[in-house]
Amino acid sequence: MVITVVMAHPVINPDKLVKSRCSDRYTPFLHLKAGLWLALACLPVVVQAAEWDSSARLTLSEVYSDNIRLSVTDEESESITTVKPGFSLKGQGARLKLGIDYSMQNLFYAQNPDQNRTYNQLKAYEQSELIKDFFYFDSSASISQRLSNPTNNFAQDNLNLTNNRGDVTTLRVEPYLKRNLGGYVSAELRHSLSWIQFDNTGASDAKSSITSAYLTNGLAATKLSWRLDYRQQSDIRDTGVDSERRSSKAMISYRVISTLSLVGYAGRQDNNIQTSRSSVNGSYWSAGFNWMPGPKFSLEATTGENYDQVRLSWNPITRTSVNVAYSERGVGLNTSATWSGKISHRTRRSTWAFDYSESVTSTLQLELAPQPALISDGQGGILVGPDGVPVVVFVNVYELTDEEFLRARAKSSVSYKTGKSKVSLVTYKELRTYELSGDELASEGGSLSWRWQFASRTSATISFQEQRFDVSGSSNRRMSTTSRVNLARSLGSHMNARVELRRNEVDTDAGSGGEYIENRISAYLNMSF
């Protein structure tokens, strides 16, 4: 349903919006309140004549589990009824983008009615241009559930009675100024405030503040290009240790001939985090060249003091893309050699992709990272695509912690489809090295699925998924194997149904006594309005 509306001024109290449950140091600054008041005052102008697309949905399900508590020795069967209403709202205007996806998952247990519960799941974002070509305001919010401690029996969704999952709630507001000054200089000043609350986990509630700015040449620049960047990030934890990062960077490029430019970089890194390894604050510079013989290929290489780097970009055909980067810094949080890359290739029937990245980050920053999709329920329940078929996602097996860590992650995927079927293979491997304790946690997994549309309105999906994680220096090594078979049928343009058989097996090191098996049979009815 698409409608065009003119909205009245909303009645909202910004003081309540920004009020925090944490200590006084979490109280937002006065300029944030002033920015919220200005945003609300400009909002009626922004939303006028916007197009709104809204929909409502309802999922009803009945699930039988033969081991609802994921017990090793005392298996208990249970029937769970789920009533899950939800809605989605998207708005698109000349100066506004908005998206909200909300679900309320109500669980009713036949044998354990005292465990009946409700989970809220939300993903929302807003991007508005309050003063044309000058003042912008972005915001986002989310509520999801995730695993608290992977060393205990871990559930893949909210149905199991393990007390090992908790809410993660986030809120972000980000006003910023952006201006193009006569085609010669572009400038931006941005300030982001984010709050996160963890429930039943080992991580601290926190606030993250990021201030960033840049100046760069405008479109009128010809041979000479330049850019200045500044970024300061403070993570303030309620009970954990605070951290701060500050960086500044300058880039200059001069085109000697049409295919060759001379480039140079200079900057400084200053960081204050808890770490047991080398973290060097200081300055760096690097100089070299950028060679671009055509629109499909570019190579940049620079070397200097405390910074060497090489970047390759190659697009031989429209369906193929290769981007690879290598760098080595003598200052900063990661002073070792660092690789990153993305490779993708598409044919008429297949899609191939691989990406790899390394960075020093934290649970706080990963949870606050923007989520591109709105169709996720944050692992609170089964994620179902538009066709009613469940989408396979890997369980986040990492413990929530206040420690910073070096994260190295590789992921690959390949899919092949014909007129009636699609085969998909996804693999990943991730290693986290924690800065203070020095512990390493390795996780790897893979998923193979086959979807067969054997009738016009009926399809079958078979999937197999395996995940392993290993904590260095301990016996916490586990492997989770999940097998699924489901049959889905469309009952009309706004309704579909499916049944699913699922088996989940968890194995641990020999003698650790942590193995268990859970079998499920489920029936779902999905309706949209």
Order of alpha helices (4+ residues) and beta strands (2+ residues): beta-alpha-alpha-beta-beta-beta-beta-beta-beta-beta-beta-beta-beta-beta-beta-beta-beta-beta-beta-beta-alpha-beta-beta-beta-beta-beta-beta-beta
